[in-house]
């Protein structure tokens, strides 16, 4: 779908592409108001085509955010109840005001990853709504893993064919420390799950790399001395700037992205004394 097709498809709002391969900005939509079926279908089509949808100028309460994201699917339960918004537990928050038990600042979303890949059926999408932002910093970097896969040498594609990885809550190889889960939640989450290193998107049908440095414990049937260099090679390849869309947050942004074909990371390069607070929820996959 090119820009002219998008502009002609709707009259009430405008869509602008944000990079050559990833991201589309939506202006003129108020998510507090009812959205007709044609607009809903169009937004979902753009989401699949562009992987990141940025809906500007929203002012949503947590319940309004939950209702609005129903435009894109059913809500996926998040792992850690510690971050639930009290008046709307299906919505969580992301904040730079949380700390680990040792007092160090917790930066949610550090390091490249894809959300909840340790679930047997990971969420198709994550959505954030910017409630309060620092004056600068805090960009989110998105990596298009379909573009990255397409650019791999054919020899590497053949090597990856059929390989699978074991995902856990926190990999022994991960440099990022995650918040601990309460005992009841730990028992409810699978000890590990297995996903292919290359997955086919259920809607676009494009192949994409599916790696997660935070959660991959091993490549099944491969020794670490061989698996870790391969994963490092894929990470280095994927995180080239040519595959990236970097989102600079504005107050009121609602950003929804496709976990099935993206990695992302948040940047903690903002003053700790300035609050960064966003609502967060996830959506179930279609298959």
Buried (B, 14 or more C-beta within 10 A) or exposed (E): BEEEEBEEBBEEBBBBBBBEBBBBBBEEBBBEEEBEEEBBEBBBBBBBBBBBBBBBBBEBBBEBBBBBBEBBBEBBBBBEEEBBBEEBBBBBBBBBEBEEEEEEEBBBBBBBBBBBBBBEEBBBBBBBBBBEBBEEBBBBBBBBBBBBBBEBEEEBEEEBEEBBBBBBBBBEBBEBBBBBBEEEBEEEBEEBBEBBBBBBBEBBEBBBBBBBBBBBBBBBEBEEEEBBEBBEEBBEBBBEEEBBBBBEBEEBBBBBBBBBBBBBBBBBEBEEEBBBBBBBBBBBBEE
